Amino acid sequence: MKILVSTLSWLSRNPMEASLLAAAALLRILCFNTRSLWFDEAITLRMAELAWAEILPRSMLMEATPPLHPLLLKPWTLLFSDTLL
């Protein structure tokens, strides 16, 4: 209860920050279903969507690191899908 009171007090004393926080929360709620991936995550997910035989050669061309992550991500996405929820 104390935390809630102090948070509300802080929000009332800082209306600009409160409005920015509200706008950020609204944008997050409205855009929740969109896919938000960083570039390297998108590349790794794309490689995990390839056939098993293509992952290793493609990884050697595109990545400087060993292909362990795409190789582990492939069965994960087959079992649990690649959606956010």
N, C-alpha and C positions, 0 to 999 in steps of 0.2 A: 504494500500500500504506500509505503514511504517513497518507493521508486517512482510510482505513478504520479504522486503529488509533485515530486521534484521535477519530473519530466514535463508535466503540464505547466509548472511554474516557469521552467526554462523556455518552453514554447511560447508562452505568453509574453515573456520578456524579449524574445528574438523573433519577431514576426517574419522577417526576411528569410531566415533559416528555416522557419516552420513552413513557409510557403514553398521553398525549394524542396524540403523533405516531402511535402504532400505531392508536389508535382512528380518527384522521382518515384514515389510509391504508386501513383496513378499510372505512370508510364510502365512501370514494372508489371502491374496487374493487367494492363491492356495488352502488353506485348509478351505475356507469359507463354503463350503457345508457339511463338516463333522460335526457330532454332537459333541459338546463340553459340556459335563455335568460333574459336580463334582459328587462324589460318593453319597452324600446325595440327590442330585437332581435326580440322576438315580434311587435310591431306591424309592423316592416319585413318580416319573413318573411311575415306575413299579407297585406301589400300586394303582395308579389311573387307570391303565389298567385292574385291577382285577374287578370282578363282585361286585356290590354294597354290597352284603351280606358278601363278603370276606374281604373288606377293614378294617372294625372295628376289627375283630379277629386277622388279620395279623398285623395290626398296633400295637395292644396291645402286640404282641410277639416281634416285631422288634424295636419299638420306645418307648422312655421314655416320649414322649410328646403326648398330645391328637391328634387324627387324623383329625383335622380340615383342614389342608393343602391338604392332599390327597382327602378328601371329597369335597373340593372346586375345586380342580384340575380336578376331574373326569368330571363334566359337562362342564368345560372350554375346555378340550381336545375334548369332544364330539361336542361342538359347533364350535371351531376354529382350531382343529387339534393339533398335538404336534410337528409340524415341526418348524424349525427356522424362515423361512420366510413365 
